[in-house]
Amino acid sequence: MNRIDKKFRKLRKLKKKAFIVFITAGYPSLDVTYRLVLELSKIGVDIIELGVPFSDPMADGPVIQESSQVALKKKTHLIDILRLVKKCRKATDVPIALMTYYNPIFCFNEEKFVQAAEASGVDGIIVPDLPPEEAEHLIKLSRKTGLATIFFISPTTSAARAKFIANTSRGFIYYVSLTGTTGSRRNLASDLSRNLKAIKSITKKPVCVGFGISTREQVKEASRISDGVIVGSAVVKKIKENLKDKSLVKKVASFVNNLKA
C-alpha cells in the first residue's frame, strides 16, 4: 500500500487530520532541503510536498516563485530532486509527494519519470497544469507502480467535474481554497465549509485544503472541516527570513510545529 494511503488510514484510526507541508526543493540548497525533510518528519509532519522549481509557474504566488528562481539559479533539476528523495528514504519513511509542472515530466519522458519516481521512493505527484482529462497516460503508468496521482478541485469546479476528479485522484484530493495563486491570506474563504461538504458528499477519499493557509488559527479552522491541511508559502517565507541563520532548519521546524499544534 502507498505510504500516503497508509498515513490516512492511520490518521482515521486515531481520529486525526493530516498536516502537510510544502517546501521548494533546492531552496536555499538541496542539503538544506534534505535536513528540512528529516526534521519535519521528526516533529510529526504527516506528508511532505517537494516543489520542483519551474521557470513559468501558473499557480505559485511570489514567495514560492522567488524560491524556485533561487533553486533554478543553483541548477536544481528534477533528477537531483529524485536523488534527494532516494537519500531521504534511508532516514525517513514520511510520505513524499512531488509538486511539479508538466514540462519537466514531459522532458524527462513520462514512463521514465514514473519509473524513476517510484524507484526513488516518491509516493505521489501533483501537477497543477495537467488536468486529469489530459493525464490518461500518466495516470495509467502511475497506477502500475502505485504512485498516487493527486488532482485539484477548486471553488469554480462544476459538480459533474468534481465527481470526475474525485474518482480519478489517488492519495488525496487537493482542494484549492480560493481563486488565485498560493500565498498568505488574512481569512479563509467564506465558502470553504460549504464547498468541502459538497465534495465529501460525493467521495470517501481524503480531501485536503491548501492555498492561503498561513496561521495556526487558519490551520485549526480548516482541519475541522477537512481531512488535512496544506501549508506552503508561510513555510517558504520562514525559510527566506532565516537564510543567513545557521539555525535555519530548527527555526523553520519550530514555526511548523507551532502551526501544527
Buried (B, 14 or more C-beta within 10 A) or exposed (E): EBBBBEBBEEBEEEEBBBBBBBBBBBBBBBEBBBBBBBBBBEEEBBBBBBBBBBEEBEBBBEBBBBBBBBBBEBEBBBEBBBBBBBBBBEEBEBBBBBBBBBBBBEEBEBEEBBBBBBEBBBBBBBBBBBBBEEBEEBBEBBEEBBBBBBBBBBBEBEEEBBBBBBEBBBBBBBBBBBEEBBBBBEEBBEEBBEBBEBBBEEBEBBBBBBBBBBBEEBBEBBBEBBBBBBBBBBBBBBBBEBEEEEEBBEBBBEBBBEBBE
